[in-house]
């Protein structure tokens, strides 16, 4: 059974109030501490609290992507049968995930990520503030694989764009709508993820 999704108040405000989103986006860029503004004592205290709020929103966002992945792709009871799970952890710092707006895990069909080869990358994206699931199939590190049985997965479409080939869920929803009613949308994305993984398992 799916755990009930909870969304932090900060994220709710971020996606529902444009002025707050603009402020958070501006402050996140300053979290590395470089070039702080010249402020009075009182202003500096307020600025520090604002930075803390922005950092929390960013952390909540990254945590949300992990939970969406776990409740969709990760909910499949045979996920481990894809074999060769690999998470590029040092390429997914909290700042990189915030900037790129996606999170992925890759599965190598020969069972050994160190040897490379055919692999399937299962990805959660919020690019353009639209939530979607994606699957990227490769026959090696650089060359897309044929769609194969994944073409038959329900709720997905195959995209060829700017030299990239990948599957994306037909269903995508604005993050504003998602945070208002996450449980409803997770059920739909979970169903699509199950259909895709079922098809991937049919074609080793």
Secondary structure as the mmCIF struct_conf table of DSSP 4:
data_model
#
loop_
_struct_conf.conf_type_id
_struct_conf.id
_struct_conf.beg_label_comp_id
_struct_conf.beg_label_asym_id
_struct_conf.beg_label_seq_id
_struct_conf.end_label_comp_id
_struct_conf.end_label_asym_id
_struct_conf.end_label_seq_id
HELX_LH_PP_P HELX_LH_PP_P1 UNK A 2 UNK A 5
HELX_RH_AL_P HELX_RH_AL_P1 UNK A 9 UNK A 16
HELX_RH_AL_P HELX_RH_AL_P2 UNK A 18 UNK A 28
TURN_TY1_P TURN_TY1_P1 UNK A 29 UNK A 32
TURN_TY1_P TURN_TY1_P2 UNK A 34 UNK A 35
HELX_LH_PP_P HELX_LH_PP_P2 UNK A 36 UNK A 38
HELX_RH_AL_P HELX_RH_AL_P3 UNK A 41 UNK A 71
TURN_TY1_P TURN_TY1_P3 UNK A 72 UNK A 72
HELX_RH_3T_P HELX_RH_3T_P1 UNK A 73 UNK A 75
TURN_TY1_P TURN_TY1_P4 UNK A 77 UNK A 78
HELX_RH_3T_P HELX_RH_3T_P2 UNK A 79 UNK A 82
STRN STRN1 UNK A 85 UNK A 86
HELX_RH_3T_P HELX_RH_3T_P3 UNK A 89 UNK A 91
HELX_RH_AL_P HELX_RH_AL_P4 UNK A 94 UNK A 100
STRN STRN2 UNK A 102 UNK A 108
TURN_TY1_P TURN_TY1_P5 UNK A 109 UNK A 110
BEND BEND1 UNK A 111 UNK A 111
HELX_RH_3T_P HELX_RH_3T_P4 UNK A 113 UNK A 115
BEND BEND2 UNK A 118 UNK A 118
STRN STRN3 UNK A 119 UNK A 125
HELX_RH_3T_P HELX_RH_3T_P5 UNK A 127 UNK A 129
STRN STRN4 UNK A 130 UNK A 138
BEND BEND3 UNK A 139 UNK A 143
STRN STRN5 UNK A 144 UNK A 144
HELX_LH_PP_P HELX_LH_PP_P3 UNK A 145 UNK A 146
HELX_RH_3T_P HELX_RH_3T_P6 UNK A 148 UNK A 152
TURN_TY1_P TURN_TY1_P6 UNK A 154 UNK A 155
STRN STRN6 UNK A 156 UNK A 161
TURN_TY1_P TURN_TY1_P7 UNK A 162 UNK A 163
STRN STRN7 UNK A 164 UNK A 169
BEND BEND4 UNK A 170 UNK A 170
STRN STRN8 UNK A 173 UNK A 174
HELX_RH_AL_P HELX_RH_AL_P5 UNK A 175 UNK A 180
BEND BEND5 UNK A 181 UNK A 181
HELX_RH_AL_P HELX_RH_AL_P6 UNK A 182 UNK A 202
#
